[in-house]
Amino acid sequence: MATVDVVSVFTRGARSSDTAELRQTRVANDIARATAVWSTGFFPGVSCNINFNSLQVIFRDDVTLVANTVPGISDPRVVNLISQTKAAVNNAVAIYVVYVSGPTLSSGAIGNAGPQFDNFVNTTNFRLVGNCVMSDDAIDTYALAHEAGHVLFGRFLNNNSDSFTINDPSNPGDGHNNIPNNIMFPFIPASNPFINAAQCNVASQSRVIRENVGATPVLAMAGADAFSSITNNAAAAGSSSKKGGCCSCCDHDHHPGYICVPIPKRVRKLNKHVFKLLKKIGPDKLNTKFNYICKDKMIVLKHM
């Protein structure tokens, strides 16, 4: 069995953030849908046996991130919040999902995600996590399953560090798939999205999968009680990254009590490369044009 752990972070005002029960319900639904796509699968795709597991659900009532001010995971506030969260969960290899408030991100997307390097020794010895941000309109959709695909497809094509890509392995040169009911279609399918064998093969080798973890991480923050330090700094992730602890976009300690380890240049360079790849791919939006039905073992598009 392959396992992808998920750490969910609700910011103040995000949909379903009001109570612990609502937060758990939204996360459970996202996890279940992602597992349905990547583990058991839907016709006419394959079963891939990649299961998603909720490792921790965190509520940051001291942080407000309005979706239409957030372009994606490259936003310094998101980078900083995830950096703090990683410290609170002992730098677990996981997909870190930040739920923000408002219908869509500034790009019009309902979500944005990609792999991020925790460490890099060489193209066979490196460590990845997933960074993800999702808006209110991502609720009750297959958004997490789709965003997980962008994370799981992160890999080196050869032994050159410049060869890192997040492209869909079944659609060379493109981060999205051209088949409307494939989970990686740019307009996320509303029902029964499938994956193909090429996607499964690459995703199964992802370093974000618990069983495939690579090199020792570079610790962005350390301390006896990292999460306590985070919550005691109420403004830590509410504005720019220059006001919130140690993060992967800088090398400095901004608050007493934080111990910062400089992030190697090559790790920063690779993460910036991922940001550029995601920008090139374009926004992930919901399907609003077609319904999909199966007829005689064929996918049929039906105008809504």
C-alpha positions as CSV (number, residue, x, y, z in Angstrom):
1,M,0.0,0.0,0.0
2,A,1.2,3.5,-0.8
3,T,0.2,6.3,1.6
4,V,0.1,10.1,1.1
5,D,-0.3,11.9,4.4
6,V,-2.2,15.2,4.4
7,V,-1.9,18.0,6.9
8,S,-4.8,20.4,6.6
9,V,-4.6,24.1,7.8
10,F,-7.7,26.1,8.1
11,T,-7.3,29.9,8.1
12,R,-9.8,32.2,9.8
13,G,-13.0,32.7,7.7
14,A,-12.3,29.7,5.4
15,R,-15.4,27.7,4.6
16,S,-16.0,25.0,7.2
17,S,-13.5,26.5,9.6
18,D,-16.0,27.5,12.3
19,T,-16.0,24.3,14.3
20,A,-13.7,21.3,14.7
21,E,-16.6,19.0,13.4
22,L,-17.0,21.1,10.2
23,R,-13.2,21.1,9.6
24,Q,-13.0,17.3,10.1
25,T,-15.9,16.7,7.8
26,R,-14.5,18.8,5.0
27,V,-11.1,17.2,5.3
28,A,-12.6,13.7,5.4
29,N,-14.6,14.4,2.3
30,D,-11.5,15.7,0.4
31,I,-9.5,12.7,1.6
32,A,-12.2,10.2,0.6
33,R,-12.5,11.7,-2.9
34,A,-8.7,11.7,-3.5
35,T,-8.5,8.1,-2.4
36,A,-11.4,7.1,-4.6
37,V,-9.5,8.5,-7.6
38,W,-6.0,7.4,-6.9
39,S,-6.6,4.1,-5.1
40,T,-9.7,2.2,-6.2
41,G,-10.2,4.3,-9.4
42,F,-13.1,5.0,-11.7
43,F,-13.9,3.5,-15.1
44,P,-12.3,3.6,-17.7
45,G,-9.1,4.2,-15.7
46,V,-6.9,2.1,-13.5
47,S,-6.7,1.3,-9.8
48,C,-3.5,2.7,-8.4
49,N,-3.6,1.8,-4.7
50,I,-2.4,5.2,-3.6
51,N,-4.3,6.0,-0.4
52,F,-4.6,9.4,1.4
53,N,-4.5,9.8,5.1
54,S,-5.4,12.8,7.3
55,L,-2.3,13.2,9.5
56,Q,-3.5,16.4,11.3
57,V,-6.1,19.2,11.0
58,I,-5.0,22.6,12.4
59,F,-7.0,25.7,12.8
60,R,-5.1,29.0,12.6
61,D,-7.7,31.5,13.9
62,D,-4.9,34.1,14.1
63,V,-4.4,34.0,10.3
64,T,-6.7,35.4,7.6
65,L,-5.9,34.8,4.0
66,V,-8.5,36.2,1.5
67,A,-8.5,34.0,-1.6
68,N,-8.6,36.7,-4.2
69,T,-5.4,38.1,-2.8
70,V,-3.6,34.8,-3.1
71,P,-2.1,33.8,-6.5
72,G,-1.1,30.3,-5.4
73,I,1.4,28.4,-3.3
74,S,4.1,30.9,-4.3
75,D,2.4,33.5,-2.1
76,P,4.9,34.3,0.7
77,R,2.2,34.1,3.3
78,V,1.3,30.6,2.2
79,V,5.0,29.6,2.1
80,N,5.5,31.0,5.6
81,L,2.4,29.4,7.0
82,I,3.3,26.0,5.6
83,S,6.9,26.4,6.9
84,Q,5.5,27.0,10.4
85,T,3.1,24.1,10.1
86,K,5.9,21.7,9.1
87,A,7.8,22.6,12.2
88,A,4.7,21.9,14.3
89,V,4.4,18.4,12.8
90,N,8.1,17.4,13.0
91,N,8.6,18.1,9.3
92,A,6.4,15.2,8.2
93,V,6.5,14.3,4.6
94,A,2.9,15.2,3.5
95,I,0.8,17.4,1.3
96,Y,0.2,20.6,3.3
97,V,-3.2,22.0,2.4
98,V,-4.1,25.6,3.3
99,Y,-7.8,26.5,3.2
100,V,-8.3,30.2,2.5
101,S,-11.5,32.3,2.5
102,G,-13.3,33.4,-0.6
103,P,-14.6,31.7,-3.8
104,T,-11.5,31.6,-5.9
105,L,-7.8,32.5,-5.9
106,S,-6.7,35.7,-7.7
107,S,-6.1,33.6,-10.9
108,G,-9.7,32.4,-10.9
109,A,-8.5,28.9,-9.8
110,I,-10.1,27.0,-6.9
111,G,-6.8,25.4,-6.0
112,N,-3.1,25.4,-6.7
113,A,-0.5,22.9,-5.7
114,G,2.9,21.5,-6.5
115,P,5.8,19.6,-5.0
116,Q,8.4,21.5,-2.9
117,F,11.9,20.4,-2.0
118,D,12.8,19.9,1.6
119,N,16.3,18.8,0.6
120,F,18.3,18.0,-2.4
121,V,21.6,16.0,-2.6
122,N,21.3,14.8,-6.2
123,T,18.6,13.6,-8.6
124,T,18.3,10.3,-6.8
125,N,18.6,11.6,-3.3
126,F,16.1,14.3,-2.5
127,R,13.1,15.0,-0.3
128,L,9.8,16.5,-1.4
129,V,6.6,17.6,0.3
130,G,3.4,19.0,-1.3
131,N,2.2,22.5,-0.9
132,C,-1.4,23.2,-1.7
133,V,-3.9,26.1,-1.3
134,M,-7.6,25.8,-1.8
135,S,-10.5,28.3,-1.9
136,D,-14.0,28.0,-0.6
137,D,-15.4,26.8,-4.0
138,A,-13.2,23.7,-3.8
139,I,-15.5,22.2,-1.3
140,D,-17.4,19.0,-2.3
141,T,-15.3,18.7,-5.4
142,Y,-12.4,16.5,-6.6
143,A,-10.0,19.5,-6.2
144,L,-7.7,17.8,-3.7
145,A,-7.4,14.7,-6.0
146,H,-6.5,17.0,-8.9
147,E,-4.0,19.1,-6.9
148,A,-2.4,15.9,-5.5
149,G,-1.7,14.9,-9.1
150,H,0.4,18.0,-9.6
151,V,2.3,17.1,-6.5
152,L,2.7,13.4,-7.3
153,F,4.0,14.0,-10.8
154,G,7.0,15.9,-9.6
155,R,10.1,14.0,-10.8
156,F,13.5,14.3,-12.5
157,L,13.6,13.1,-16.1
158,N,17.3,12.4,-16.0
159,N,20.4,13.0,-13.8
160,N,20.4,16.8,-14.6
161,S,18.9,18.8,-11.8
162,D,17.4,21.1,-14.4
163,S,15.2,18.3,-15.7
164,F,12.7,18.4,-12.8
165,T,9.1,18.5,-14.1
166,I,5.5,18.3,-13.0
167,N,4.1,17.6,-16.4
168,D,1.4,14.9,-16.9
169,P,3.3,11.8,-17.9
170,S,0.5,10.8,-20.3
171,N,0.6,14.2,-22.0
172,P,4.2,15.2,-22.5
173,G,4.9,18.9,-22.4
174,D,1.7,19.8,-20.6
175,G,0.8,19.8,-16.9
176,H,-2.8,18.9,-17.6
177,N,-4.5,16.1,-19.5
178,N,-6.5,16.5,-22.7
179,I,-9.2,13.9,-21.8
180,P,-12.2,15.7,-20.2
181,N,-13.0,13.1,-17.5
182,N,-9.4,12.5,-16.6
183,I,-8.7,13.9,-13.1
184,M,-5.9,16.1,-14.5
185,F,-8.1,17.8,-17.1
186,P,-7.7,21.6,-16.4
187,F,-11.5,21.9,-15.7
188,I,-11.8,19.4,-12.8
189,P,-14.5,16.8,-13.5
190,A,-17.6,16.8,-11.4
191,S,-18.0,13.1,-11.2
192,N,-16.1,9.8,-11.6
193,P,-12.7,11.2,-12.7
194,F,-10.2,8.6,-13.7
195,I,-6.4,8.2,-14.0
196,N,-4.5,6.2,-16.6
197,A,-1.6,3.7,-16.3
198,A,1.1,6.3,-17.2
199,Q,-0.2,8.6,-14.5
200,C,-0.3,5.8,-11.9
201,N,3.2,4.6,-12.8
202,V,4.8,8.0,-12.2
203,A,2.6,8.9,-9.2
204,S,3.5,5.6,-7.5
205,Q,7.2,6.6,-7.5
206,S,6.6,10.0,-5.9
207,R,8.8,11.0,-2.9
208,V,5.7,12.5,-1.3
209,I,4.5,8.9,-0.7
210,R,5.3,7.9,2.8
211,E,7.0,4.7,1.7
212,N,9.3,6.5,-0.8
213,V,10.7,9.2,1.4
214,G,14.2,10.5,0.4
215,A,16.9,12.6,2.0
216,T,16.9,14.1,5.5
217,P,14.9,17.4,5.5
218,V,16.3,20.9,5.9
219,L,14.7,22.2,9.0
220,A,13.1,25.6,8.5
221,M,12.3,26.0,12.2
222,A,13.2,24.1,15.3
223,G,12.5,24.3,19.0
224,A,11.0,22.5,21.9
225,D,7.4,23.6,21.1
226,A,7.2,24.9,17.6
227,F,3.5,25.1,17.4
228,S,3.2,26.9,20.7
229,S,5.6,29.4,19.3
230,I,3.6,29.8,16.2
231,T,0.3,30.4,17.9
232,N,1.9,32.8,20.3
233,N,2.9,35.0,17.3
234,A,-0.6,35.9,16.2
235,A,0.6,38.0,13.2
236,A,3.1,35.4,12.1
237,A,1.5,34.5,8.8
238,G,-1.1,37.1,8.4
239,S,0.9,39.5,6.3
240,S,4.1,39.3,4.4
241,S,6.8,36.7,5.0
242,K,9.0,39.3,6.5
243,K,6.9,39.3,9.6
244,G,6.5,35.7,10.4
245,G,9.2,33.4,11.8
246,C,11.7,31.5,9.6
247,C,10.5,30.4,6.2
248,S,11.8,28.8,3.1
249,C,11.8,32.1,1.2
250,C,14.5,33.6,3.4
251,D,17.3,32.7,5.7
252,H,16.6,34.8,8.8
253,D,15.1,34.4,12.2
254,H,12.4,37.1,12.7
255,H,11.0,36.1,16.1
256,P,12.7,35.3,19.4
257,G,12.4,31.5,20.1
258,Y,12.8,30.5,16.5
259,I,16.0,28.6,15.4
260,C,16.5,29.0,11.7
261,V,18.7,26.8,9.5
262,P,19.6,28.5,6.1
263,I,17.9,26.9,3.2
264,P,20.5,25.8,0.6
265,K,20.6,27.8,-2.6
266,R,19.9,24.8,-4.8
267,V,16.7,24.0,-2.8
268,R,15.4,27.5,-3.2
269,K,16.3,27.5,-6.9
270,L,14.4,24.2,-7.4
271,N,11.4,25.5,-5.6
272,K,11.3,28.7,-7.6
273,H,11.5,26.5,-10.7
274,V,8.3,24.6,-9.6
275,F,6.5,28.0,-9.1
276,K,7.4,28.9,-12.7
277,L,6.1,25.5,-14.0
278,L,2.8,25.9,-12.1
279,K,2.4,29.4,-13.6
280,K,2.9,28.0,-17.0
281,I,0.3,25.2,-16.5
282,G,-2.4,27.8,-15.7
283,P,-5.3,27.8,-13.2
284,D,-7.2,24.7,-12.0
285,K,-10.9,25.5,-12.4
286,L,-14.2,23.6,-12.0
287,N,-16.0,22.0,-14.9
288,T,-19.0,24.2,-15.6
289,K,-19.6,23.2,-19.3
290,F,-20.2,19.5,-19.4
291,N,-21.7,16.5,-17.6
292,Y,-20.1,13.2,-18.2
293,I,-22.0,10.0,-18.7
294,C,-21.0,6.4,-19.5
295,K,-22.8,4.9,-22.5
296,D,-21.7,1.5,-24.0
297,K,-18.4,1.8,-22.2
298,M,-17.6,5.1,-23.8
299,I,-17.4,8.6,-22.1
300,V,-20.0,10.9,-23.6
301,L,-20.0,14.7,-23.1
302,K,-23.4,16.2,-22.5
303,H,-23.9,20.0,-22.5
304,M,-25.3,21.4,-19.3
